[in-house]
């Protein structure tokens, strides 16, 4: 059973998440692009309609908290 304070903290966090605009942005060639699909295990959908300079094998930086990522997930660096 959770303490009252834990339930209150969770409720406040949920309310903050609802009220703030949540949009994940990734960085490709030092330019930010919106993620338009859900993030999955091996795939992500990014809107690059304005990215004429993007090429295959360009580095994509996804800002994610390492605590949110399971250590058992395979990492692939290309």
Backbone as ProteinMPNN parsed JSONL, in Angstrom:
{"seq_chain_A": "XXXXXXXXXXXXXXXXXXXXXXXXXXXXXXXXXXXXXXXXXXXXXXXXXXXXXXXXXXXXXXXXXXXXXXXXXXXXXX", "coords_chain_A": {"N_chain_A": [[0.839, -1.174, 0.0], [0.583, 2.177, -0.873], [1.851, 5.176, 0.574], [0.061, 8.106, 1.639], [1.354, 10.436, 0.852], [2.884, 9.529, -1.317], [0.89, 8.833, -3.148], [-0.225, 11.371, -3.524], [1.954, 12.741, -4.656], [2.234, 11.326, -7.052], [-0.215, 11.929, -8.238], [0.006, 14.725, -8.596], [2.178, 14.807, -10.375], [1.031, 13.508, -12.587], [-0.987, 15.341, -13.223], [0.565, 17.576, -13.93], [1.793, 16.555, -16.235], [-0.396, 16.323, -17.902], [-1.167, 18.982, -18.257], [1.043, 20.336, -19.366], [2.612, 20.869, -22.535], [3.504, 18.091, -24.26], [6.0, 17.117, -26.218], [8.223, 15.258, -27.934], [11.416, 15.9, -29.113], [13.912, 15.304, -31.497], [17.388, 15.487, -32.325], [19.023, 16.152, -35.294], [21.842, 16.622, -37.129], [22.324, 18.978, -35.649], [19.837, 20.245, -35.687], [16.476, 20.547, -34.659], [13.833, 18.157, -34.705], [10.438, 17.089, -34.817], [8.974, 14.328, -33.101], [6.612, 12.283, -34.442], [5.281, 9.96, -34.167], [4.572, 7.137, -32.034], [7.053, 6.146, -29.71], [8.852, 3.22, -30.061], [10.222, -0.073, -29.462], [12.182, -0.588, -31.443], [11.703, 1.238, -33.42], [10.946, 4.563, -34.57], [9.057, 7.448, -35.429], [9.725, 10.275, -37.25], [9.231, 13.648, -38.138], [10.604, 14.862, -40.901], [10.267, 16.715, -42.934], [11.277, 19.244, -43.533], [13.933, 18.77, -43.769], [16.175, 18.82, -45.81], [18.89, 18.427, -45.863], [19.448, 16.062, -44.59], [20.925, 12.885, -44.45], [21.391, 9.371, -45.102], [22.733, 7.475, -42.438], [23.296, 9.673, -40.825], [23.793, 11.062, -37.597], [21.472, 10.647, -34.993], [20.165, 12.206, -32.219], [18.546, 11.361, -29.36], [16.88, 12.729, -26.775], [16.749, 11.289, -23.766], [15.982, 10.117, -20.535], [18.289, 8.198, -18.837], [17.444, 6.616, -16.734], [14.924, 5.852, -17.413], [15.19, 3.903, -19.273], [15.433, 0.504, -19.823], [18.057, -1.544, -18.75], [18.483, -3.918, -20.048], [17.769, -3.632, -22.653], [18.772, -3.897, -25.964], [21.466, -2.081, -27.296], [22.212, -0.37, -30.252], [24.659, 1.002, -32.161], [25.202, 2.869, -34.906]], "CA_chain_A": [[0.0, 0.0, 0.0], [1.35, 3.414, -0.942], [1.523, 6.21, 1.547], [-0.715, 9.229, 1.099], [2.282, 11.364, 0.187], [3.243, 8.943, -2.605], [-0.273, 9.002, -4.023], [-0.335, 12.796, -3.839], [3.051, 13.063, -5.579], [1.883, 10.733, -8.343], [-1.329, 12.707, -8.795], [0.534, 16.022, -9.045], [2.983, 14.546, -11.567], [0.101, 13.216, -13.677], [-1.637, 16.601, -13.581], [1.558, 18.383, -14.65], [1.97, 15.968, -17.561], [-1.582, 16.628, -18.706], [-1.243, 20.419, -18.537], [2.139, 20.836, -20.197], [2.68, 20.312, -23.887], [4.534, 17.072, -24.334], [6.421, 16.756, -27.559], [9.606, 14.825, -27.953], [12.162, 16.37, -30.271], [15.228, 14.697, -31.68], [18.338, 16.378, -32.981], [19.764, 15.598, -36.429], [22.705, 17.682, -37.667], [22.112, 20.154, -34.807], [18.531, 20.841, -35.933], [15.449, 19.799, -33.933], [12.712, 17.617, -35.467], [9.389, 16.532, -33.966], [8.591, 12.925, -33.179], [5.179, 12.307, -34.736], [4.712, 8.651, -33.865], [4.934, 6.618, -30.719], [8.378, 5.561, -29.613], [8.778, 1.785, -29.818], [11.479, -0.715, -29.117], [13.181, -0.481, -32.502], [11.289, 2.192, -34.438], [10.453, 5.871, -34.161], [8.649, 8.194, -36.609], [10.156, 11.667, -37.102], [8.852, 14.526, -39.238], [11.806, 15.502, -41.467], [9.874, 17.335, -44.201], [12.138, 20.401, -43.793], [15.319, 18.343, -43.605], [16.785, 18.461, -47.097], [20.305, 18.078, -45.685], [19.578, 14.792, -43.87], [21.371, 11.765, -45.272], [21.483, 8.089, -44.413], [23.857, 7.353, -41.502], [23.459, 10.845, -39.967], [23.572, 10.759, -36.189], [20.23, 11.14, -34.395], [20.289, 12.262, -30.775], [17.237, 11.302, -28.719], [17.057, 13.071, -25.352], [15.982, 10.399, -22.907], [16.564, 9.897, -19.227], [18.787, 6.822, -18.76], [16.705, 5.86, -15.73], [13.697, 5.37, -18.03], [15.526, 2.871, -20.255], [15.836, -0.754, -19.208], [19.445, -1.875, -19.104], [18.503, -5.129, -20.859], [17.458, -3.3, -24.044], [19.972, -3.921, -26.789], [21.867, -0.811, -27.896], [22.904, -0.486, -31.53], [25.258, 2.261, -32.597], [25.548, 2.729, -36.331]], "C_chain_A": [[0.886, 1.239, 0.0], [0.917, 4.378, 0.147], [0.739, 7.316, 0.855], [0.176, 10.176, 0.312], [2.696, 10.832, -1.187], [2.102, 9.077, -3.602], [-0.441, 10.453, -4.451], [0.734, 13.201, -4.852], [2.75, 12.525, -6.983], [0.755, 11.507, -9.01], [-0.859, 14.055, -9.323], [1.357, 15.846, -10.308], [2.086, 14.272, -12.774], [-0.593, 14.486, -14.153], [-0.681, 17.507, -14.354], [1.745, 17.87, -16.075], [0.794, 16.26, -18.472], [-1.567, 18.084, -19.148], [-0.12, 20.931, -19.432], [2.129, 20.152, -21.559], [3.832, 19.318, -23.933], [4.832, 16.761, -25.79], [7.907, 16.429, -27.505], [10.24, 15.329, -29.233], [13.499, 15.642, -30.299], [16.111, 15.687, -32.423], [19.088, 15.614, -34.072], [20.53, 16.745, -37.056], [22.451, 19.012, -36.967], [20.828, 20.911, -35.114], [17.479, 19.938, -35.295], [14.308, 19.399, -34.862], [11.724, 16.97, -34.505], [9.219, 15.038, -34.197], [7.086, 12.905, -33.36], [4.509, 10.969, -34.473], [5.107, 8.237, -32.467], [6.317, 5.989, -30.774], [8.235, 4.089, -29.258], [10.142, 1.233, -29.483], [12.556, -0.477, -30.176], [12.85, 0.583, -33.542], [10.803, 3.484, -33.811], [10.118, 6.63, -35.446], [8.937, 9.669, -36.356], [9.744, 12.44, -38.34], [10.096, 15.265, -39.736], [11.479, 16.186, -42.792], [10.735, 18.544, -44.543], [13.617, 20.043, -43.738], [15.956, 17.888, -44.894], [18.217, 17.982, -46.938], [20.51, 16.759, -44.951], [19.935, 13.673, -44.847], [21.352, 10.489, -44.438], [22.785, 8.054, -43.618], [24.156, 8.634, -40.738], [23.111, 10.457, -38.536], [22.284, 11.413, -35.699], [20.39, 11.072, -32.888], [18.885, 12.342, -30.18], [17.433, 11.609, -27.235], [16.156, 12.207, -24.479], [16.729, 10.23, -21.592], [17.031, 8.442, -19.145], [18.043, 5.974, -17.721], [15.41, 5.288, -16.291], [13.936, 4.219, -19.004], [16.026, 1.632, -19.522], [17.241, -1.122, -19.668], [19.543, -3.12, -19.972], [18.167, -4.863, -22.325], [18.757, -3.218, -24.835], [20.235, -2.547, -27.389], [22.6, -1.09, -29.197], [23.376, 0.896, -31.934], [25.75, 2.077, -34.005], [26.454, 3.854, -36.732]], "O_chain_A": [[1.829, 1.335, 0.785], [-0.237, 4.384, 0.576], [0.76, 7.436, -0.37], [-0.198, 10.658, -0.758], [2.842, 11.614, -2.127], [2.326, 9.4, -4.768], [-0.76, 10.732, -5.607], [0.443, 13.927, -5.804], [2.991, 13.208, -7.979], [0.777, 11.713, -10.224], [-1.288, 14.481, -10.396], [1.249, 16.658, -11.228], [2.362, 14.76, -13.87], [-0.768, 14.685, -15.355], [-1.083, 18.137, -15.332], [1.845, 18.66, -17.014], [0.965, 16.427, -19.68], [-1.916, 18.39, -20.288], [-0.327, 21.88, -20.188], [1.695, 19.009, -21.701], [4.984, 19.666, -23.676], [3.996, 16.203, -26.501], [8.726, 17.242, -27.079], [9.664, 15.197, -30.314], [14.123, 15.402, -29.266], [15.62, 16.612, -33.07], [19.701, 14.578, -33.818], [19.932, 17.738, -37.471], [22.371, 20.054, -37.617], [20.739, 22.105, -34.83], [17.574, 18.713, -35.376], [13.868, 20.189, -35.698], [12.12, 16.377, -33.502], [9.305, 14.549, -35.323], [6.354, 13.448, -32.532], [3.285, 10.866, -34.551], [5.887, 8.917, -31.801], [6.695, 5.376, -31.773], [7.579, 3.742, -28.275], [11.094, 1.978, -29.251], [13.708, -0.198, -29.843], [13.64, 0.808, -34.459], [10.317, 3.505, -32.68], [10.816, 6.478, -36.449], [8.461, 10.246, -35.379], [9.888, 11.952, -39.461], [10.584, 16.182, -39.076], [12.327, 16.234, -43.683], [10.915, 18.851, -45.722], [14.465, 20.933, -43.668], [16.248, 16.704, -45.063], [18.716, 17.222, -47.767], [21.653, 16.371, -44.71], [19.335, 13.535, -45.913], [21.303, 10.541, -43.209], [23.815, 8.547, -44.078], [25.178, 8.699, -40.055], [22.237, 9.621, -38.303], [22.039, 12.591, -35.96], [20.709, 10.019, -32.336], [18.132, 13.274, -30.462], [18.076, 10.842, -26.519], [14.938, 12.386, -24.464], [17.96, 10.205, -21.558], [16.229, 7.536, -19.368], [18.019, 4.747, -17.824], [14.851, 4.349, -15.724], [12.981, 3.624, -19.504], [16.937, 1.713, -18.698], [17.561, -1.017, -20.852], [20.588, -3.361, -20.577], [18.269, -5.767, -23.154], [19.712, -2.557, -24.426], [19.325, -1.92, -27.93], [23.494, -1.935, -29.249], [22.587, 1.836, -32.034], [26.609, 1.237, -34.274], [26.867, 3.931, -37.888]]}, "name": "protein", "num_of_chains": 1, "seq": "XXXXXXXXXXXXXXXXXXXXXXXXXXXXXXXXXXXXXXXXXXXXXXXXXXXXXXXXXXXXXXXXXXXXXXXXXXXXXX"}
